[in-house]
Amino acid sequence: MSSRTASRALRSSLKQISRPASQQQRTFLSAALNAGRQTAARQTAPKATVAAQQIRGVKTVDFAGHKEEVFERADWPRDRLLEYFKNDTLALIGYGSQGHGQGLNLRDNGLNVIVGVRKGGASWKEAEQDGWVEGKNLFDIDTAISKGTIIMNLLSDAAQSETWPHIKPMLTKGKTLYFSHGFSPVFKDQTKVEVPSDVDVILVAPKGSGRTVRTLFREGRGINSSVAVYQDVTGKAEEKAVALGVAVGSGYLYKTTFEKEVYSDLYGERGCLMGGIHGMFLAQYEVLRERGHSPSEAFNETVEEATQSLYPLIGANGMDYMYAACSTTARRGAIDWSKRFKDALKPVFDDLYTSVKTGEETRRTLEYASQKDYRAKFEAEMEEIRSLEIWRAGKAVRSLRPENN
Ligand SMILES: NC(=O)c1ccc[n+]([C@@H]2O[C@H](COP(=O)([O-])OP(=O)(O)OC[C@H]3O[C@@H](n4cnc5c(N)ncnc54)[C@H](OP(=O)(O)O)[C@@H]3O)[C@@H](O)[C@H]2O)c1
């Protein structure tokens, strides 16, 4: 299948942001300012002072006819973050993928952040390599929690459950508990993560790997994240979550709940994001090979063209744009067959959602991660995938890309 640019396909990008003044010009000032004082301030302040009040524009965005609120980084400039968190110590517990990305972004934003990890572990060494200094901003987990006002639990999900009996008593009244996944509190029947009743419990879930959280921030861009509140004791939980979301490197945040976040996240990664797409790749490749095609042809028609040419077009401008940018032959067949694939796959996706919602996926994850030989088993599975003909062929194909020569 060949792809070519079709200028007609270029649609003007519709800016969906609508801003009816009544809905979207909600004033953000710290809770110290009540509505009356805001009005007085606006009436008496010269223009420059009004700007300095940093009006928060909560944007209502029309997502295909459904109006949702989003929060943008522009509403939380750095000075404002520094002011907002001036009395806080952000204790980031765990320094894996997310700990690394979120921690370094918080540090670069100038916030008072410390890292808590177990001494002697791989994360401790990585934190030291990233410039965290023992006794200054790198501590063991207990010390970091005792120093922190906002406890950012970025241990692996299995470790959150395992360490909870030890950590919970340290989460005293007035602290805030932060997660990047709804996994632990939502599936508390299995994880035993029953949060204390007197702390705010919030979530910022970056929609990407911690490495991407970091690279996008360094490029001056920002990851998209979801934001949610599980428990609001102070009345400021959402505002705090949004501010933290921006501070860790989000470009914008959309609202969800802990339940919806964990269901959609587990479902998505098992489906189109990873598991489903890998299954499609394997099925297509195997049939091509069984029908006599060479590995190079099978890989190019299955993975290389998808990732290098077509999927980026979907990402940039949508499915219709991608279809329009292809030949008539390709477009006709793809549109026809998409219906058959959808009908065949929808029951599988339905089973998957049920498996997530009933906790079966959580049970399996916790059981798998609790095995003593978990890392060895994981590596064996990676080796099995690495050894599949499709991915060995892929290695050869990638080596032929001119930029890799
Ligand atoms: N990775 C992602 O792409 C991603 C994206 C969005 C949200 N999230 C969420 O972010 C959170 C963190 O995920 P992650 O992927 O960053 O985790 P991860 O890379 O698996 O990091 C694991 C961290 O947990 C520590 N740890 C593991 N077992 C421990 C134990 N028994 N006691 C103490 N520490 C232990 C590790 O320390 P050692 O080095 O000492 O073992 C390491 O610092 C999770 O809730 C996850 O669902 C992840």
The ligand as an ORCA input file, in Angstrom:
! r2SCAN-3c Opt
* xyz 0 1
  N       5.535      3.735     34.118
  C       4.567      4.401     33.521
  O       4.616      4.589     32.301
  C       3.402      4.973     34.299
  C       2.541      5.862     33.654
  C       1.514      6.467     34.384
  C       1.335      6.122     35.715
  N       2.158      5.218     36.316
  C       1.967      4.907     37.738
  O       3.001      5.537     38.484
  C       3.306      4.746     39.643
  C       4.785      4.409     39.624
  O       5.021      3.585     38.516
  P       6.465      3.395     37.876
  O       6.264      2.697     36.569
  O       7.209      4.670     37.925
  O       7.091      2.384     38.913
  P       8.426      1.556     38.715
  O       9.254      2.107     37.610
  O       8.057      0.139     38.680
  O       9.158      1.989     40.075
  C       9.166      1.183     41.115
  C       9.713      1.927     42.346
  O       9.177      1.222     43.435
  C      10.254      0.837     44.288
  N       9.929     -0.422     44.918
  C       9.517     -1.568     44.317
  N       9.266     -2.511     45.279
  C       9.519     -1.918     46.464
  C       9.422     -2.355     47.821
  N       8.996     -3.568     48.116
  N       9.746     -1.468     48.779
  C      10.158     -0.219     48.485
  N      10.264      0.248     47.239
  C       9.942     -0.592     46.243
  C      11.479      0.717     43.367
  O      12.633      0.868     44.158
  P      13.914     -0.098     43.967
  O      14.690      0.417     42.803
  O      14.607      0.066     45.264
  O      13.402     -1.473     43.715
  C      11.238      1.889     42.424
  O      11.721      3.079     42.981
  C       2.400      3.538     39.575
  O       1.245      3.787     40.310
  C       2.070      3.436     38.097
  O       0.864      2.745     37.820
  C       3.192      4.650     35.645
*
